[in-house]
Amino acid sequence: MTNYLKIIHSSDVFPKSEIAKPEKYTQRQTVKAIVVNNQDEIALVTNSVHNLYSLPGGGADSDNLEAEIIRECVEEINQNVKVTGIVGVIQEFRDRDAKEYITTCYSAFATGTVAGDTRTEDEIKNGLRVEWMGKEGVLETFKEQSQK
């Protein structure tokens, strides 16, 4: 059995939601990373649609999760990365789409910019962008978001 850092339910995030809890959730493996650059800044991604910040990452298309987070970092933050460890695993139940997300979070170091725009078509359309922040900026950004 996995020892999760946190188990999140839709009601934890949206306590006033009227979306019914589904009878069954479909499991989806995802990956995220805390990526640090040479200036000791951390990469966060955001877009023009929701203006919320998150760690880079996304759905895993294979069982090689380390390769998946490297792919996601190239795609979302336009950086090659060296994975330095596993931070932990979070389980999240989203009622809206009846999904159970198992997210493995990695620590990584940015090793260099990738040439060209590596975002997906949807990410480009939604204005996905990376912002590098110091640790205090990241903590403040996440704190402000949690109070909305």
N, C-alpha and C positions, 0 to 999 in steps of 0.2 A: 504494500500500500504506500502511495506517495505521501510524503510529509509536506503539505502545502504551506507556503508562507502566509497565504490568506485565501479564504473562500469568500467569494463575492456573489451576492444574489441581486437580481434586478431591484428588489425592494430596498436594498442598501443604498443604491444610487438614485432611484426614483421612488421615494416612499409614498408619493401620492398617485402613482400610476394606476390606471384602471385596466391595464392589460392583464388578462388572466394567466395564471401559471399553467404552462402546457403540461400535458400528461407525460410527455416524453421529450427529452432533449437529444439532439444530434451532436455528437462530440466532434470537435475541430481542434487540431493541434496548431498552436501559434507560437511565434517567437518574438522577443523584444530584446533590445540591447541598451545598456548604458555605455555610450561611446565617448571616449575622452580624446581630445586632440593635444598637440604639442603645447598649446597655451593653457592647458589644464581646464579647458571648457568642455561642456557636455552638449551633445547634439540632441535637440528636440525638433519634432516635426509638427507643423500646423498647416491649415489650409484656409482659404477664403470662405468656405462653406460654413464651418462650425466655429472657427477661431479658437479651438481648444488645442492645447499642447500635449504631446505624448512622446514616449520614447519611440525611436524608429523600430519597425518590425511589421509583421503581418502573418498571414497564413502560411503554414508549412506544406509544401507539395511533396515532400519525401520524409523518410524516417531519419535522415541525416540532418539533425537540427542545427548543428554547428555550420554546416554548409548553407542551410536555409537562412540563418541570420546574416551570414556573410553576403548572400545574394540580396537580402532585403536592405542591407546597409548600402550596397552599391546602388540599388534601385532608388531608395528614398533619400539618402543624404549624399549620394555621389562620391562615396569614399570606399576605398579598400580598407579592410580592418583586420586586425589580428585579435582573435578571441583569446581572452586572458583568464576566463573562468565562468562558472555558473553562479548567478546570484541566488536563484531559487525558482520555484514553480508556483503559479497561482491558478486556482480553479474559479471560473466565472460562469454563472448561469444567467443567460439573457432571455427573458420571457418573450420579448418582442419577436425574435427570430427563432425561438425554441432551440437555442444552441448552448452547449456546454463547452466553453473554451478552456483548454489546458495550455497555459502560456508559460514557456520556459524563458527566463530572463538571463541574459549573458552580460558579462563585462567585456569590453573590447577597447582597443586602441586604434585610432585612425592612423593609417600608414601612408595615405596619399589619395589625391583627388583622381577620379576616373574621368577620362575625356568624354565630352558630349553630355547630352541630357539623358539620363538613365531611368527617369520616371516612366510609369505606365501611362497609357492614354488617359485613363480616368484620373490619375494623380495630376497630370498636366491640366486637364479640364477643370479640376477642383482647386487648382492653384497651390498644390502641395509645395511647401518650402521648408528648408532646414534653417534653424536658428541656433547658434552656438552661444551658450551662457555659462557663466561661472556657477559654482555649486550654490551659492547664496541666491542667485537669480533663478535657478531651477527650483529651489525649495520655495521661494516666494511665489513663483508662477503657479506651482502645484497647489500651494496653500490658498491663493486667490481663487483658483478654479474650484477647489473643494467647497468654497463658501458661496458659490453661485447657486 
